[in-house]
Amino acid sequence: MPPAPVPTARATPATKSARTAATARPAPRARADLPLAAGPAGTTGPALAEGPAGAEPRDSLDARRDSLDERLERKARRRAEAAAGRREAAAVLSGRPMPSRSERAVELVAVAPAVFLGQFREALRAALHSLSNNRLRSLLTTVGIVVGVAAVIVLVALGNGMKAQFNDQFSKLANQITVTPVSGGVASGGVARRLTDQDVTALQDPRQAPDVASVSPSMTGSVTLTVGQVQERAGLVGATENYLELLDRKIAAGSWLTSAQIAGNERRAVLGQQAVALLWGPGADLGEVVGSTIRVSRSSFKVVGVLDSDGQDDNVVIVPFGTSRAYLVGNNAGEVDQIIVKSTSVDTVDRAAGEVTDVLDGRHYIKAAADRDFNVRSFTQLLNKSTQFINFLTMFIVAVAAISLLVGGIGVANIMLVSVTERTREIGIRKAVGAPRRAILRQFLSEAVMLTGLGGVIGVVIGVSVALAGGTMIPKWIPEFPTPVLTVAPVLVAFGVSLAIGVLAGGYPANRAARMRPIEALRFE
């Protein structure tokens, strides 16, 4: 019995066309317009970069890639516009019109903060992960920032303490005016007149000098002090009753000269701290010094008091004004070596100085400023110059401390460049899977700012702690040393500068990482 015939499928026009296409399709082959380059495991493929002789120039390949990117971007934009059109048409047909442009803008504004916070959290998480993988390197990088921020805070606090101590000591002398005679001749060639008791009387007249509160004449010179077999040189001041008030000096032991002692020209003396130390030795009992007898030049005086130290005029002996003339320097026809004037307030110092100048010009027949035979100097001028010097000194010290911040910023930039080089393949992978340039830029900027911000926080904690501890301990250990005065401004400025250094130091490495081409980054070894 013959075998049954095998049924065959009937060919249709579709299968015929498929067979025709399959048999007509050529085998894939390498493109002839690109040279072959050796790939992994000995394979070959079209070269996308510089190859052997005859390869297409690199600039031409870059231009073709850019053109391809532009075409893809235009195609994606057209798809998005078409999809938006379809959505609008569907909304109109269903009776739900699309929101207006302003409504969409409001929705975008409402969503933008959440999107920004999400991106920010992602960047911080990536930065923390990267820094935690290199703990020691990150710690050493922040040392410069920590030292710089702490140094700026502590040194500014010390400068503020110096300024505050200076103002406390000398602010009470801000309304003091000193009048002294000119030594030698005047500019016009005439003979200089000396200050006299009549000049003092004229300055005490409120009709001629209404802004002058008090006037104190004094005699000055140098004398020899003798106690037993000890002799020392000291400055002499013949003073009136209000002299101590005008100079803002205090009595450490004993009492000040009384009005009766000054009026009676009694031989009484008040010594400075340094004079006591020279005559009786360091650490002498001031109670025993008061009441003792000393020899001033050739006359014996009884010590009635000891001045508190002001750090300047401590090697001095003060006697009554009339006594100095009668026993030590002579009367000299009522001449006065110095006149100390105090204005009614700090605001009237300039007016009081002008009134003193006008009164003495009239009494000495002065017609031109160059012919004046006296000098009028307000203590405010000295205070301003001293304050200016302290400010310049503080600025110089802070500038020196800021150098460490600069060095720390250079260290951060160096470490970030090393990090970019080490993570080149990671950057290439991220960009190959679609990470935009701003994401790469944000990641490396976040790492740099986090490094400097962490250093700034630690530096602020250390600087504030040192300044507060110094303010508590320094008055106990070194009473003469200025106490640091901590303020908020240098703390905020130092921390803000540390963050700015992070942005500046991380800007170039981050931009370098963001501009890498994916294919170049992936080929980096």
Secondary structure, 3 states (H helix, E strand, C coil): CCCCCCCCCCCCHHHHHHHHHHHHCCCCCCCCCCCEEECHHHCEEECCCCCCCCCCCHHHHHHHHHHHHHHHHHHHHHHHHHHHHHHHHHHHHCCCCCCCHHHHHHHHHHHHHHHHHHHHHHHHHHHHHHHHHCHHHHHHHHHHHHHHHHHHHHHHHHHHHHHHHHHHHHHHHCCEEEEEECCCECCCCCECCCEEHHHHHHHCCCCCCCCEEEEEEEEEEEEEEEECCEEEEEEEEEECCCHHHHHCCCEEEECCCCHHHHHCCCCEEEECHHHHHHHHCCCCCHHHHCCCEEEECCEEEEEEEEECCCCCCCCEEEEEHHHHHHHHHCCCCCEECEEEEEECCHHHHHHHHHHHHHHHHHHHCCCCHHHCCEEEEEHHHHHHHHHHHHHHHHHHHHHHHHHHHHHHHHHHHHHHHHHHHHCHHHHHHHHHCCCCHHHHHHHHHHHHHHHHHHHHHHHHHHHHHHHHHHHHHHHHHCCCCCCCCCCHHHHHHHHHHHHHHHHHHHHHHHHHHHCCCHHHHHCCC
